[in-house]
Amino acid sequence: MKLNQLADNTGARKGRMRVGRGIGSGKGKTGGRGVKGQKSRSGVAIKGYEGGQMPIHMRLPKRGFNKPNRLEFAEVNVGRIQKAVDAGKLDAKATVTEDALIAAGVVRRKLDGVRILAKGTLTAGVTLEVTGASKAAIEAVEKAGGKITLSKPAQSE
């Protein structure tokens, strides 16, 4: 078999519907738009407009509050840290900082800090220096013979 002989299975790719190409095409004449009216014409923008009545998205009550300056943490599970230690990307004997986690490819970026979560299992006694951790994650690390040092998050502007 050669590259030019590769092909999809028959029926795997369906051709697009060509609208307004004759009565025999199944979508001719009005092109599936019905007859007359605003929606049959081009340049129609009536999504949220209700003919002058207050639109439903403005009538319904709003709930809750989104804090504009909330902190955004990069989250890491203890199982992911264990994988990195097993792969030799993290040194379990040295103190693992947020920068070390980035260098090892465990976290992409710091954001406002790194927070450790408890999913997975940890067997290596790792000393971690991070911004935050869940109670279960702290227990999991201490159970494995490690230690977590929490630092204050850098306030984002």
N, C-alpha and C positions, 0 to 999 in steps of 0.2 A: 504494500500500500504506500502511496506517495501523498505528499501534502495536498496536491491538487485534487486528490480523489476523496478527501474527507468531506462528509456531508452529514447534516442532521437526519434523524429518522423522519420518515414521511409523516407529515401532520404535526411535527414538533413546533414548527414556526408558522403562525397564522398570519397571512397578509393583512395590512390595515384596510379598513373600509374606505373606499373612495366615494365621497359624498357628492351628489349633484352631477352624476355622469350618466344620465339616461335612465329611462323608466325600467329597463331590464336589469339594472344593477341592484335593485331593491332599496336604494336610497337616492332615487332620482328626484326630479322636479323640485319639491320643497326641501329635500335633503334632511328629512327627519325632524324638521322644525315646526311642522303643523302648518296651519293657514293663518295668514295675517297676524296682526298684533305686534306689540313691542318686542317680544321674545323671538319673533321670526326674523327681525332685522339685525343688522350688525351694529356694534357699538353700544351694547346694552349693559348697564351696570345697575342692577336693581337688587343686589344681594341683601343688604340690611335695610333697604328703604321700604317703608310701608305706606307710601302715599301721603306723607305728612303726619301720620299717626306716630306716636313715640315708639321707636323700634323695641323689640322684645329684649334685646341685650341691654338696653337702657332702663326698661321698666322693671326688670328683675333686681332684687336686692343683692348687694355685694356682701360677702362674708369674709372675715379673717383680716389678717394684716401681714404684709410682706416687709420685713425689716430691710431698709435700703442699705444698711452698712453691716449686714450679717457676715460672719466669717465663713469662708469656704475652705474645707479641709480636704487634702488628698487622703483617701482612705486605703488602708492596707490590712489585709487579714493575716493572722499569725501563720496560717498554712502557706501563704505566699512567701513569707519570710523564711520558713523552713525549706521550701523548694529552692530558694536562692542560696541558702547555706549548703544544702545538699549538692547543688550544681557548682559550688565553689566561687560563686559571685560575691558572697558576703563572708567576712571572717568572723566566726562566732566568738573568738577569743577577744577581739578588739571591740571597743564601744561602737555600736552601729548608730550613726547620726542620720539626719534627714538627707544630708548631702551624699552619704554613703549609699543610701537607698536609691537615690537618683542615679548615681554612678553605676550601680548594679543593675539598673533597668527595672527595679521593682515598682518605682513611682515615676511617672513622666515629669511632673513638676510639683513644686512645693505648695503653690497657692498661698494660703495663710498659715500653712503648717501641715504636718502629717499626723493623722490619727490612726491608731492601731485598733482593729476590731478582732473579735474572738473566733471567727469562722476558721475551721481547720484545726490541725493538731501541731503542737510545737514540741520537739524533743530536745533541741539544742538549747543550752543555757546561754542565752544571748542577753547582753546588756544594751538596752535601747535608750536613746536620747531623742525624744520626740515631743511634739506640742500637746498631743492629747491621746487618751486611750480609754476604752470602755472598761467597766469594772471587771467584766468577764475576761477581757484581754489581759489585764494586769494579773488576774488570778492564774491564767494559763501560762504566762511568762514566768511568774514566780514558782509555779508548780514544776516547770521544766528546769528550774535552778537558775533562772535569769533575773534581771532587774530592769524596771522601767523608770527613767527619770523624766519628769514632765517639765517642760519650759513654758513660759508665757507666750501666747500667740502674738505675732507681729500684727498690729492693727492696720488693716488696709485702708487706704484713703478713698 
